[in-house]
Amino acid sequence: MENPNVLVMPRALTPIVIEKAKKIKLILMDIDGVLTNGIIYYNENGNISRGYNVQDGMAIDLAHLAGLSTGIISAKNSISIKKRVEELNIKYIYLGVENKIDALKEILNTSHFTYE
């Protein structure tokens, strides 16, 4: 019988995967469906609310502690989104962006990051 208190490394986490992961320096993500569950709530006045998972916030904090940079590229733009990404100390914030590839290129052109 397996001991549930013993942490076992998943088989997919091979030395090759670990070496590739060491090259990651920047994590870019969207908001809806990534930092939220994808559900948008409307109140009686038509205002929108989103729910954010604190575990995602902790993962971003841990990524920062590991030396990784983070960024958001989203077509959405609201005060609540700005507040959440600022709380998380996300460095690259591109909101209201229709062409996410252009935003990515701008980040790469103004930083030391590459596609690799």
C-alpha positions as CSV (number, residue, x, y, z in Angstrom):
1,M,0.0,0.0,0.0
2,E,1.3,3.4,-1.0
3,N,2.0,6.0,1.8
4,P,-0.1,9.1,1.0
5,N,2.4,11.3,3.0
6,V,5.3,10.6,0.6
7,L,5.8,13.0,-2.2
8,V,6.5,11.1,-5.5
9,M,7.8,12.9,-8.5
10,P,5.5,12.4,-11.5
11,R,6.9,10.2,-14.3
12,A,6.5,13.0,-16.8
13,L,9.0,15.1,-14.8
14,T,12.1,13.6,-16.4
15,P,15.6,15.1,-16.3
16,I,15.0,16.5,-19.9
17,V,11.8,18.2,-18.8
18,I,13.6,19.7,-15.8
19,E,16.4,21.0,-18.0
20,K,13.9,22.6,-20.4
21,A,11.9,24.1,-17.4
22,K,15.1,25.8,-16.1
23,K,15.2,27.8,-19.3
24,I,11.8,29.4,-18.6
25,K,12.3,33.1,-17.5
26,L,8.9,34.6,-18.4
27,I,5.3,33.5,-17.9
28,L,2.7,35.3,-20.0
29,M,-1.0,34.6,-19.6
30,D,-4.5,35.9,-20.3
31,I,-7.0,36.7,-17.5
32,D,-10.4,35.1,-18.4
33,G,-10.2,31.3,-18.1
34,V,-6.6,31.4,-16.8
35,L,-6.7,33.5,-13.6
36,T,-10.5,33.1,-13.4
37,N,-12.8,30.2,-13.8
38,G,-14.1,31.8,-17.0
39,I,-17.4,32.9,-15.4
40,I,-18.4,36.5,-15.6
41,Y,-21.1,37.8,-13.2
42,Y,-23.4,40.7,-14.0
43,N,-25.2,42.6,-11.2
44,E,-28.5,44.5,-11.6
45,N,-26.7,47.5,-12.9
46,G,-24.9,45.5,-15.6
47,N,-21.5,45.8,-13.9
48,I,-19.2,42.8,-14.4
49,S,-17.4,40.9,-11.7
50,R,-14.9,38.1,-12.0
51,G,-13.7,35.6,-9.4
52,Y,-10.0,35.0,-8.9
53,N,-8.5,32.0,-7.3
54,V,-6.0,32.7,-4.5
55,Q,-4.1,29.6,-5.4
56,D,-3.3,31.1,-8.8
57,G,-2.0,34.2,-6.9
58,M,0.1,32.0,-4.7
59,A,1.6,30.3,-7.8
60,I,2.5,33.7,-9.3
61,D,4.1,34.7,-6.0
62,L,6.1,31.4,-6.0
63,A,7.1,32.1,-9.6
64,H,8.4,35.5,-8.6
65,L,10.3,34.0,-5.7
66,A,11.9,31.5,-8.2
67,G,13.1,34.5,-10.2
68,L,10.6,34.3,-13.0
69,S,8.9,37.4,-14.5
70,T,5.2,37.4,-15.3
71,G,2.9,39.3,-17.6
72,I,-0.7,39.6,-18.7
73,I,-1.9,40.1,-22.2
74,S,-5.7,40.4,-22.3
75,A,-8.3,41.8,-24.7
76,K,-10.3,42.7,-21.5
77,N,-9.6,45.9,-19.6
78,S,-11.2,46.9,-16.3
79,I,-10.4,48.5,-13.0
80,S,-10.8,45.1,-11.2
81,I,-8.4,43.4,-13.6
82,K,-5.8,46.2,-13.1
83,K,-6.2,45.9,-9.3
84,R,-5.6,42.2,-9.4
85,V,-2.6,42.2,-11.6
86,E,-1.0,45.0,-9.6
87,E,-1.7,43.1,-6.3
88,L,0.2,40.2,-7.9
89,N,3.2,42.4,-8.9
90,I,2.9,41.3,-12.5
91,K,5.5,43.3,-14.5
92,Y,4.1,43.2,-18.0
93,I,0.5,44.4,-18.1
94,Y,-1.2,44.7,-21.5
95,L,-4.9,45.2,-21.2
96,G,-7.4,46.0,-23.9
97,V,-5.1,44.4,-26.5
98,E,-6.7,42.9,-29.6
99,N,-3.5,41.6,-31.2
100,K,-1.7,39.6,-28.5
101,I,1.1,38.7,-30.9
102,D,2.0,42.4,-31.2
103,A,2.0,42.7,-27.4
104,L,4.3,39.7,-27.2
105,K,6.7,41.2,-29.7
106,E,6.7,44.5,-27.8
107,I,7.6,42.7,-24.6
108,L,10.4,40.8,-26.3
109,N,11.7,43.9,-28.0
110,T,11.8,45.9,-24.8
111,S,13.3,43.1,-22.5
112,H,16.0,40.6,-22.5
113,F,13.6,37.7,-23.1
114,T,13.6,35.5,-26.3
115,Y,11.3,33.0,-27.9
116,E,13.5,30.1,-26.9
